[in-house]
Amino acid sequence: MTEQGVFTNTEMERVVYGEPCAETLRAEAERLGAERVFLLVSRSLNQNTEVIAGVRDALGGRYAGEYDGMPPHTPRDKAIEAAAAAREVNADLLVTIGGGSVTDAGKMMQLCLRHDITEMDQLDPFRMTVAEDGTRHRPQFEGPQVRQITVPTTLSGGEFNQSAGCTDPRIKVKQPYSHRLMMPRAVVLDPAITVHTPLWLWLSTGVRALDHAVESLCSHEATAHSDASAMHALRLLTQGLPRSAEAPEDLQARLNCQTGVWLSMGHNQTGVPLGASHGIGHVLGGSCGVPHGHTSCVMLPYVLSYNKQVNAGRQALVSEAMGRPGEDAAQVVGDFIAGLGMPRTLREVGVERAQFDLIATNSMHDRCIHTNPRPIKSTGDVMEILEMAG
């Protein structure tokens, strides 16, 4: 039988890259006929740079208001608070400028605006759930009407999918939400504003992008299309991230990293599932407060080692794309992460062995655990990986 699959075109209309974000956002607002543009932005960008002021000036009379208080991992209560601020000014377009938590918050704001959500419990019917055996429930609901444009300042890649991770702060669990209209209508990749991103954050989220590409390439369900995107993503990131570390002002290197992120997310359109580095990483973020990029830094090499017995041939493609053909992929990836000065163990990011049971239990309710190339059937299997990464 020939290879079979489905390629899904998303609700994203365009990606504008290499252009100044302020002028681009003004043009996009005009294109979309938006008159009440609400900004959800990074507080550090807003308070310590002129970037957001420049966007406000460019929007002129279309500017309606802003919110800059979104914490890491997008807590439910703060997403609802931001949506209330947008509702108050009758926003007809959301613009997010910041890292992955800000991007996801914009998606959650769209959901809150559409369904008039004002309390945390009201989000429960909309979240996707995964049972310990991998059974998934994805609720159906009306999609957003007020949509989003995203200007990312990190390399996590959430701007290129229709899902959001949002943490319930009462139980410290990051939960997924998804609708095809939660996908941003447009993404603006402006490398010039990313020079304000702390270098550790830029590099660590770059490893997160590397993780997207690696787990896509290593999937048993990889396709020719996803392979092509992932391989070139790895080439761009392998070249661009070290160059960004050496010369933070090199805008072409930064744009290459952003393009690598874009390519690394190609698995979303081909339906290629990711694996345990993402599955455990989601829990490390929501339950343990580990920064998004650091979760990949401390998990990806060990997940590769765990999976090697079932996908060594696929892992060889990783080493090839990263310029070290014939070498062990876990070693190649681990060396690359260390070379960027990123943490390599759970201990280095403040996770103790006493937390492993909770992490393993919560991980079994993440979809990516159940699509790992080497089947993970119990918390004991997750514990094996955690012990390696400890």
Sequence and secondary structure as in RCSB ss.txt:
>XXXX:A:sequence
MTEQGVFTNTEMERVVYGEPCAETLRAEAERLGAERVFLLVSRSLNQNTEVIAGVRDALGGRYAGEYDGMPPHTP
RDKAIEAAAAAREVNADLLVTIGGGSVTDAGKMMQLCLRHDITEMDQLDPFRMTVAEDGTRHRPQFEGPQVRQIT
VPTTLSGGEFNQSAGCTDPRIKVKQPYSHRLMMPRAVVLDPAITVHTPLWLWLSTGVRALDHAVESLCSHEATAH
SDASAMHALRLLTQGLPRSAEAPEDLQARLNCQTGVWLSMGHNQTGVPLGASHGIGHVLGGSCGVPHGHTSCVML
PYVLSYNKQVNAGRQALVSEAMGRPGEDAAQVVGDFIAGLGMPRTLREVGVERAQFDLIATNSMHDRCIHTNPRP
IKSTGDVMEILEMAG
>XXXX:A:secstr
          S  EEEESS HHHHHHHHHHHHT SSEEEEE HHHHHHSSHHHHHHHHHGGGEEEEE    TT B
HHHHHHHHHHHHHTT SEEEEEESHHHHHHHHHHHHHHHHT  SGGGGGGGS EE TTS EE       SS EEE
EESSS  GGGSSEEEEEETTTTEEEEEE GGGS SEEEE GGGGGGS HHHHHHHHHHHHHHHHHHHT TT  HH
HHHHHHHHHHHHHHHHHHHHH TT HHHHHHHHHHHHHHTTHHHHT    HHHHHHHHHHHHH   HHHHHHHHH
HHHHHHHHHHHHHHHHHHHHHTT TTS HHHHHHHHHHHTT   STGGGT  GGGHHHHHHHHTTSGGGGG SS 
  SHHHHHHHHHHH 
